[in-house]
Amino acid sequence: MTFSKPWIAFPGEEGQETRVPVIDVYLRSSDGSLIREIFVVDSGADVSMGPRSLWDLLGFDWGKGIPTQVQGISPRPECVVEARILDVEIYVREAAYRVSLPFCFAQGDAPLLLGREGFFDAFGVYFDKRKLTTTFNT
């Protein structure tokens, strides 16, 4: 199954918009229901990521995830963020496809990113920057 998605505009610096590759994903909550979110498809991210508020929305117990820390490019200790990793089932409607992948939920305001582990194993992903589209193939 192959399908394409257009990139969407995100607010950038100084009021300029940046177009980024995205996909609608449904995440399975602890009670079995599905919650829809729009994720940036990020080939530079090892693991998929979201904020703690998404963890809470999905009804997960913070104590059950694997504790970890997230740190960006800054080595300063105050930039370290507490996080939990948990395998999460997602559903991609356009492909009628379910996949379980490791997901890092960070304390605070984290972006919604789909990283390589799990997602890029299940989908071939082709970014076409000239056409501002991403093609997915199962």
C-alpha positions as a printed NumPy array, in Angstrom:
array([[ 0.   ,  0.   ,  0.   ],
       [ 1.382,  3.387, -1.019],
       [ 0.01 ,  6.809, -0.118],
       [ 1.303, 10.386, -0.007],
       [ 0.757, 13.24 ,  2.424],
       [ 1.35 , 16.958,  1.813],
       [ 3.643, 18.859,  4.155],
       [ 1.977, 21.437,  6.385],
       [ 3.071, 24.898,  7.48 ],
       [ 4.45 , 25.344, 10.991],
       [ 5.111, 28.784, 12.448],
       [ 8.811, 29.541, 12.282],
       [11.105, 32.234, 13.532],
       [10.238, 35.873, 12.879],
       [ 6.751, 35.019, 11.647],
       [ 7.948, 32.867,  8.751],
       [ 6.344, 29.521,  8.066],
       [ 8.274, 26.284,  7.64 ],
       [ 6.75 , 23.341,  5.768],
       [ 7.269, 19.974,  7.462],
       [ 6.342, 16.346,  6.677],
       [ 3.443, 15.119,  8.804],
       [ 1.094, 12.173,  9.163],
       [-2.131, 11.546, 11.107],
       [-1.642,  8.756, 13.617],
       [-4.067,  7.076, 15.983],
       [-2.559,  5.963, 19.3  ],
       [-4.045,  3.158, 21.395],
       [-4.894,  4.331, 24.921],
       [-4.806,  2.211, 28.067],
       [-8.58 ,  1.615, 27.785],
       [-8.3  ,  0.505, 24.137],
       [-9.702,  3.655, 22.529],
       [-7.867,  5.483, 19.739],
       [-6.643,  9.074, 20.005],
       [-5.764, 10.988, 16.815],
       [-2.723, 13.254, 16.662],
       [-0.685, 14.832, 13.858],
       [ 3.007, 13.939, 14.031],
       [ 6.056, 15.347, 12.285],
       [ 7.843, 12.52 , 10.446],
       [11.435, 12.943, 11.622],
       [14.107, 10.757, 10.017],
       [16.667, 12.344, 12.354],
       [14.921, 11.129, 15.526],
       [15.864,  7.693, 16.814],
       [12.67 ,  7.245, 18.84 ],
       [ 9.2  ,  8.731, 18.516],
       [ 8.41 , 11.449, 21.039],
       [ 5.581, 13.355, 22.641],
       [ 4.794, 15.379, 25.782],
       [ 3.796, 14.058, 29.187],
       [ 0.297, 15.468, 28.578],
       [-0.159, 12.888, 25.779],
       [ 0.943, 10.138, 28.195],
       [-1.732, 11.312, 30.627],
       [-4.353, 11.558, 27.866],
       [-3.594,  7.962, 26.89 ],
       [-4.2  ,  6.94 , 30.514],
       [-0.779,  5.427, 31.209],
       [ 0.755,  5.136, 34.681],
       [ 3.939,  7.3  , 34.754],
       [ 5.586,  4.746, 37.063],
       [ 5.293,  1.946, 34.484],
       [ 7.42 ,  3.475, 31.744],
       [11.169,  2.97 , 31.484],
       [12.752,  6.046, 33.1  ],
       [15.161,  8.017, 30.926],
       [16.35 , 11.554, 30.396],
       [16.111, 13.668, 27.272],
       [18.72 , 16.274, 26.5  ],
       [19.088, 18.425, 23.426],
       [22.319, 19.882, 22.154],
       [22.996, 21.819, 25.362],
       [25.189, 20.003, 27.92 ],
       [23.818, 22.116, 30.803],
       [22.204, 20.049, 33.595],
       [19.181, 22.369, 33.716],
       [18.359, 21.345, 30.128],
       [17.882, 17.662, 31.04 ],
       [14.217, 16.591, 30.967],
       [12.742, 13.562, 32.733],
       [11.028, 11.13 , 30.374],
       [ 9.528,  7.643, 30.117],
       [ 9.752,  5.149, 27.264],
       [ 6.915,  2.741, 26.573],
       [ 5.937,  0.607, 23.578],
       [ 2.805,  2.149, 22.076],
       [ 0.535,  0.783, 19.366],
       [-0.269,  3.213, 16.585],
       [-2.664,  2.918, 13.671],
       [-2.175,  4.587, 10.274],
       [-5.608,  4.776,  8.645],
       [-4.422,  5.433,  5.082],
       [-2.558,  2.103,  5.089],
       [-4.964,  0.254,  7.432],
       [-1.803, -0.677,  9.342],
       [-1.001, -1.106, 13.04 ],
       [ 2.517, -1.02 , 14.426],
       [ 3.986, -1.117, 17.918],
       [ 6.925,  1.186, 18.493],
       [ 9.026,  2.583, 21.331],
       [ 7.766,  6.007, 22.32 ],
       [ 9.468,  8.583, 24.551],
       [ 7.156, 10.813, 26.581],
       [ 8.994, 13.848, 27.951],
       [ 8.042, 15.922, 30.965],
       [ 6.968, 19.339, 29.714],
       [ 6.381, 20.63 , 26.215],
       [ 7.835, 18.102, 23.75 ],
       [ 7.068, 17.974, 20.028],
       [ 5.038, 15.17 , 18.453],
       [ 7.652, 13.29 , 16.394],
       [ 7.636,  9.922, 14.649],
       [11.199,  8.612, 14.695],
       [12.98 ,  5.765, 12.946],
       [12.628,  2.922, 15.486],
       [ 9.513,  0.944, 14.684],
       [ 7.932,  3.403, 12.257],
       [10.653,  3.35 ,  9.595],
       [10.846, -0.45 , 10.029],
       [ 7.166, -0.692,  9.067],
       [ 7.083,  1.994,  6.34 ],
       [ 9.349,  2.984,  3.506],
       [ 9.404,  6.783,  3.663],
       [10.316,  9.071,  0.761],
       [10.56 , 12.824,  1.329],
       [10.11 , 15.002, -1.776],
       [11.108, 18.511, -0.717],
       [10.495, 19.973, -4.188],
       [ 6.854, 18.837, -4.17 ],
       [ 6.472, 19.182, -0.367],
       [ 5.056, 15.661, -0.06 ],
       [ 6.009, 12.478,  1.746],
       [ 5.236,  9.064,  0.263],
       [ 4.75 ,  6.07 ,  2.561],
       [ 4.948,  2.449,  1.423],
       [ 4.131, -0.663,  3.481]])
